[in-house]
Amino acid sequence: MPSATSTTSAHTDLKGLLPEQLRALAIDLGEPAYRGDQLFTWIQQQGECSLAAMTNLPKRFREGLMAAGASVSHLQLLERHDSATGMAVKFLFEADAGQIESVLIVDRDRRTACLSSQVGCALDCKFCATGRMGFKRNLGAGQIVDQLLQLHAAAAEHGERVTNIVMMGMGEPLLNYDEVTQALRIIRHSEGPTAGPAVGGRRITISTAGYLPGILRLTEDDLNVGLAISLNATTDAIRERLMPINRKWPIAELLQAARGYFDRKGRRVTFEYVLMDGVTDSDEDATRLAVLTRSLPCKINIIPYNELGASPGVEADAFEDFRRPPKIRIEAFVRRLRENTGHTVTLRESRGSDIGAACGQLYRQQESRAGEQPAAVGVAG
């Protein structure tokens, strides 16, 4: 966790600071520490982004913050799309020089916020639309928190609140480790009058494509959150074809890291496994997946591939090798896996595919330097 800074920088985002950091900032500006708590409450509980509107703070404090270059980030909402099924809402935000998408997923008594950590992604997983963007930049902690606050406000329109968080949107969260974990500490903060969004660690999951150094770092961190690893294949040869990161950190190393995470945290790792017709959905794949994970305390999420179809901005043949398996093949895979392992095996049904809000569909064609308006395509979960 970043230490409490004693000074602001030219780009200090107050939304990305914990109460103790805001207290230190208040003291630096000649104010009592509790002014930092008031600031945190304005930002994280009341959702206020204008320092001028924080009327119980002395004017000299607010002016001092602005003079020091501090501000409260607020992503501009460009588009909102509600699924016809009522199961998902997709949000398109402007994030400085790039655009990101977030999803609010509705599932019985859960309201899950799927948040982005980067603009684009550098890992180039062949079945995931985000990889087509390439990597643009990391998001700051405040921008990650702001996604949650805006999705929480959308849920509040129906008298609800966000109950769960998954870092499964655009980007590889563990390649933006410091900002992601700082954001999650803010989101988890639940102490006394300075409680933030207060979503517990048991309801937060970081999903990774298999960035091993980040997994090991998270294992040693005191941040108690869930870990999901996108496995998506049962042999290194196939996984390398699908996910180039496997060339550096193959399946055996990921399984070992998952074991280490359980041993240290006492929490089962979730393996995400995308079913692609004729690529990852055979009976042999189901058997191998059972064997690979049999001795490892874990959960397995089976995700039938979400086809993008003729989405604007994506090359027509970009994903031609990948298709969703027929229903009978999906059911056979899940049944065989359950018969050969004692793990919790969940078949994740697509939500919001009609608005490009299903897993693997997150993609934005970025606005050009010349000001060309981008085409909306989809979002991941």
C-alpha positions in Angstrom: 0.0 0.0 0.0 1.4 3.4 -0.8 2.4 5.4 2.2 0.6 8.5 3.4 2.1 11.2 1.3 3.0 14.5 2.9 2.6 16.6 -0.2 0.4 16.7 -3.2 1.7 16.5 -6.7 0.5 18.4 -9.8 -1.9 15.5 -10.5 -3.1 14.4 -7.1 -6.4 12.6 -7.4 -8.1 12.8 -3.9 -10.5 10.0 -4.9 -7.5 7.7 -5.0 -6.3 8.4 -1.4 -7.1 6.5 1.8 -8.3 8.3 4.9 -4.8 8.3 6.5 -3.4 9.8 3.4 -6.0 12.5 3.4 -5.3 13.2 7.1 -1.6 13.7 6.3 -2.5 16.0 3.5 -4.8 18.1 5.8 -2.0 18.4 8.4 0.4 19.4 5.6 -1.9 22.3 4.7 -2.2 23.4 8.4 -5.5 21.8 9.2 -6.4 19.3 11.9 -6.3 15.6 10.8 -10.1 15.2 11.0 -10.4 17.4 7.9 -9.0 14.5 5.9 -11.8 12.3 7.3 -14.4 14.9 6.2 -12.8 15.0 2.8 -13.0 11.2 2.5 -16.6 11.2 3.5 -17.5 13.8 0.9 -15.8 11.9 -1.9 -16.5 8.3 -1.0 -19.9 8.4 0.8 -21.6 11.4 -0.8 -20.0 11.1 -4.2 -19.0 14.8 -4.4 -16.4 15.8 -7.0 -16.4 19.6 -6.5 -14.2 20.9 -3.7 -16.2 24.1 -3.8 -19.3 22.1 -2.8 -17.7 20.6 0.3 -19.2 23.4 2.5 -18.2 22.1 5.9 -14.5 22.3 4.9 -12.8 25.7 5.5 -12.5 27.8 2.4 -8.7 28.1 3.1 -8.4 24.3 3.1 -10.3 23.9 -0.2 -8.3 26.7 -1.8 -5.1 25.2 -0.5 -5.9 21.8 -2.1 -6.7 23.4 -5.4 -3.5 25.5 -5.3 -1.5 22.4 -4.6 -2.9 20.7 -7.7 -5.4 18.4 -6.0 -8.7 17.4 -7.7 -11.4 14.8 -7.5 -11.6 12.6 -10.6 -14.9 12.0 -12.3 -15.0 9.9 -15.5 -17.3 11.4 -18.1 -20.1 9.0 -19.0 -20.4 8.9 -22.8 -22.9 6.1 -23.3 -25.1 3.8 -21.3 -26.7 0.7 -22.7 -29.3 -1.4 -20.8 -29.7 -5.0 -21.8 -33.2 -6.0 -23.0 -33.0 -8.9 -20.5 -32.5 -6.5 -17.6 -29.4 -8.6 -16.6 -26.7 -6.1 -17.5 -25.9 -2.4 -18.0 -22.9 -1.3 -19.9 -21.2 2.1 -19.3 -18.7 3.8 -21.6 -16.5 6.3 -19.9 -13.9 8.9 -21.1 -10.7 8.3 -19.2 -8.3 11.1 -20.2 -6.8 10.1 -23.6 -8.8 6.8 -23.8 -12.1 5.2 -23.3 -13.1 2.3 -21.0 -16.2 0.3 -20.4 -17.6 -1.1 -17.2 -20.6 -3.4 -16.6 -23.2 -3.8 -13.9 -24.3 -7.4 -13.8 -27.7 -8.4 -12.2 -27.9 -11.9 -10.8 -30.7 -12.7 -8.3 -29.6 -10.9 -5.0 -26.2 -9.8 -6.4 -25.3 -6.6 -8.2 -21.8 -7.1 -9.5 -19.6 -4.3 -10.8 -17.1 -5.4 -13.5 -14.4 -2.8 -13.5 -11.6 -2.0 -15.9 -8.0 -1.4 -14.7 -6.4 -0.3 -18.0 -7.3 1.3 -21.3 -6.8 -1.6 -23.6 -4.5 -4.6 -22.8 -1.0 -5.7 -23.7 -1.5 -9.5 -23.4 -3.2 -10.1 -26.8 -5.3 -13.1 -25.8 -6.6 -14.3 -29.1 -10.2 -14.8 -28.2 -10.6 -11.6 -26.2 -11.7 -8.4 -28.0 -9.8 -6.1 -25.6 -6.5 -7.4 -26.9 -7.4 -6.0 -30.3 -7.0 -2.5 -28.8 -3.4 -3.0 -27.7 -2.3 -1.3 -24.5 -3.0 2.4 -24.1 -2.3 3.2 -20.4 -3.0 2.3 -16.8 -5.9 3.8 -14.9 -5.3 5.5 -11.6 -6.8 4.3 -8.3 -9.3 7.2 -8.3 -10.5 6.3 -11.8 -11.1 2.7 -10.7 -13.0 3.8 -7.6 -15.0 6.2 -9.7 -16.3 3.4 -11.9 -17.7 1.7 -8.9 -19.2 4.9 -7.5 -21.0 5.6 -10.8 -22.2 2.0 -11.1 -23.4 2.2 -7.5 -25.3 5.3 -8.3 -27.0 3.5 -11.2 -28.0 0.6 -8.9 -29.4 3.1 -6.4 -31.8 4.2 -9.1 -33.7 1.0 -8.3 -33.1 1.1 -4.6 -30.2 -1.3 -4.8 -26.4 -1.2 -4.3 -23.3 -2.9 -5.7 -22.7 -6.1 -3.7 -19.8 -7.6 -5.5 -16.8 -6.4 -7.5 -14.8 -8.3 -10.2 -11.7 -6.8 -11.7 -12.4 -8.5 -15.1 -13.0 -5.5 -17.3 -10.5 -4.0 -19.7 -6.8 -4.7 -18.9 -4.7 -7.1 -16.8 -5.2 -5.9 -13.2 -1.9 -7.3 -12.0 0.0 -5.3 -14.5 -1.4 -2.2 -12.8 -0.8 -3.7 -9.3 -0.3 -0.6 -7.1 -3.2 1.4 -8.5 -5.6 -1.6 -8.4 -4.8 -2.6 -4.9 -4.9 1.0 -3.7 -8.4 1.3 -5.2 -9.5 -1.9 -3.6 -8.3 -0.8 -0.2 -10.4 2.4 -0.6 -13.4 0.3 -1.7 -13.0 -2.1 1.3 -12.6 0.7 3.9 -15.3 0.3 6.4 -14.1 1.9 9.6 -16.4 4.2 11.6 -17.6 7.5 10.1 -15.1 7.4 7.3 -16.5 4.2 5.8 -16.1 4.2 2.0 -18.0 2.0 -0.5 -17.4 -0.8 2.1 -17.5 -3.9 -0.1 -15.9 -6.7 1.8 -12.9 -8.7 0.5 -15.0 -11.9 0.3 -17.0 -10.1 -2.4 -14.1 -8.8 -4.4 -12.2 -10.8 -7.1 -9.1 -10.0 -9.1 -9.0 -11.8 -12.4 -5.7 -12.4 -14.1 -4.6 -14.0 -17.4 -1.7 -15.6 -15.5 0.8 -12.8 -14.7 2.8 -14.8 -12.3 4.8 -12.1 -10.6 1.5 -10.3 -9.7 -0.1 -13.5 -8.4 3.0 -14.1 -6.1 2.9 -10.5 -4.9 -0.9 -10.7 -4.2 -0.2 -13.9 -2.3 2.1 -12.0 0.1 -0.1 -8.9 0.3 -2.4 -8.4 3.3 -5.2 -7.4 0.9 -7.7 -10.3 1.4 -9.5 -10.6 -1.9 -10.4 -13.5 -4.2 -8.2 -14.6 -7.1 -9.4 -15.9 -10.5 -7.0 -17.3 -13.1 -8.1 -17.5 -16.7 -6.8 -21.0 -17.6 -8.8 -21.6 -20.8 -6.8 -24.6 -22.0 -5.5 -27.9 -20.6 -2.2 -28.2 -22.6 0.6 -25.6 -22.9 0.5 -25.9 -26.7 -3.2 -24.8 -26.9 -2.8 -22.2 -24.2 0.2 -20.7 -25.9 -1.9 -20.4 -29.1 -4.7 -18.7 -27.2 -2.8 -16.7 -24.6 0.8 -15.7 -25.5 1.6 -15.1 -21.8 1.7 -18.9 -21.3 5.1 -18.9 -23.1 6.6 -17.3 -20.1 4.4 -18.8 -17.3 3.0 -22.1 -18.3 0.1 -24.1 -16.7 2.2 -26.0 -14.2 3.5 -22.7 -12.7 0.0 -21.2 -12.5 -1.3 -24.3 -10.6 1.6 -24.1 -8.2 0.9 -20.4 -7.6 -2.8 -21.2 -7.0 -1.8 -23.7 -4.4 0.4 -21.1 -2.8 -2.4 -18.6 -2.7 -4.7 -21.1 -1.0 -2.0 -22.1 1.5 -1.3 -18.5 2.5 -4.9 -17.1 2.3 -7.1 -20.1 2.9 -9.2 -19.1 -0.1 -9.8 -21.3 -3.1 -8.7 -19.9 -6.4 -11.3 -19.8 -9.2 -10.2 -21.0 -12.6 -12.0 -19.5 -15.5 -12.3 -21.7 -18.6 -13.7 -20.5 -21.9 -15.2 -23.2 -24.0 -14.4 -22.8 -27.7 -15.9 -25.2 -30.3 -13.3 -27.7 -31.4 -10.5 -25.9 -29.5 -11.1 -26.3 -25.7 -14.3 -28.3 -25.4 -13.5 -31.9 -26.0 -14.1 -34.8 -23.6 -10.3 -35.1 -23.3 -10.1 -31.4 -22.3 -12.7 -32.0 -19.6 -10.8 -35.0 -18.3 -7.4 -33.2 -18.3 -8.9 -30.2 -16.5 -10.2 -32.5 -13.8 -6.8 -34.2 -13.4 -4.9 -30.9 -13.4 -7.0 -29.4 -10.6 -8.0 -32.6 -8.7 -5.7 -32.1 -5.7 -6.0 -28.3 -5.7 -8.8 -26.6 -3.6 -10.4 -24.5 -6.2 -13.6 -23.5 -8.1 -14.1 -23.7 -11.8 -16.2 -21.3 -13.9 -17.1 -22.6 -17.4 -17.7 -19.8 -19.8 -19.1 -20.6 -23.3 -17.4 -18.4 -25.8 -19.2 -15.2 -26.5 -19.1 -14.5 -30.2 -18.7 -10.9 -31.3 -20.4 -11.3 -34.7 -20.1 -8.3 -37.1 -19.2 -5.7 -34.5 -18.2 -2.3 -35.8 -14.5 -1.6 -35.5 -13.4 -5.2 -35.3 -12.0 -6.9 -38.3 -14.5 -9.3 -39.8 -12.1 -12.3 -39.6 -10.5 -11.3 -36.2 -12.1 -14.2 -34.4 -13.0 -16.5 -37.2 -11.3 -19.5 -35.5 -13.5 -19.3 -32.4 -17.1 -20.3 -32.1 -19.4 -21.1 -29.2 -19.9 -24.8 -28.8 -23.4 -26.3 -29.3 -25.5 -26.6 -26.2 -25.1 -30.4 -26.1 -21.3 -30.1 -26.1 -21.3 -27.5 -23.3 -23.5 -29.7 -21.2 -21.4 -32.8 -21.9 -18.2 -31.0 -20.9 -19.7 -29.7 -17.6 -21.1 -33.1 -16.8 -17.8 -34.9 -17.4 -15.9 -32.4 -15.4 -18.3 -32.7 -12.4 -18.2 -36.5 -12.6 -14.4 -36.4 -12.4 -13.8 -33.8 -9.7 -15.3 -32.7 -6.4 -14.9 -29.0 -7.2 -17.6 -26.5 -7.4 -18.2 -26.2 -11.2 -20.3 -23.3 -12.4 -21.6 -22.8 -15.9 -21.6 -19.0 -16.4 -24.5 -17.9 -18.5 -24.0 -14.8 -20.7 -25.6 -11.7 -19.5 -25.9 -8.6 -21.6 -24.6 -10.2 -24.8 -27.2 -8.1 -26.8 -25.3 -5.0 -25.7 -21.8 -6.4 -26.0 -21.5 -6.8 -22.3 -20.6 -10.5 -22.0 -17.3 -11.9 -21.0 -14.6 -11.3 -23.6 -16.5 -8.8 -25.6 -15.0 -5.6 -24.2 -13.6 -3.5 -27.0 -13.4 0.2 -27.9 -12.0 1.5 -31.1 -10.1 4.5 -29.7 -10.7 8.0 -30.9 -8.0 9.1 -33.4 -5.7 12.1 -32.9 -7.7 13.8 -35.7 -10.8 13.7 -33.6 -12.6 10.9 -35.4 -15.5 9.6 -33.4 -14.9 5.9 -32.3 -17.4 3.1 -33.0 -18.9 1.4 -30.0 -18.4 -2.3 -29.9 -18.7 -4.1 -26.6 -17.5 -4.8 -23.1 -16.2 -7.7 -21.1 -17.1 -9.2 -17.8 
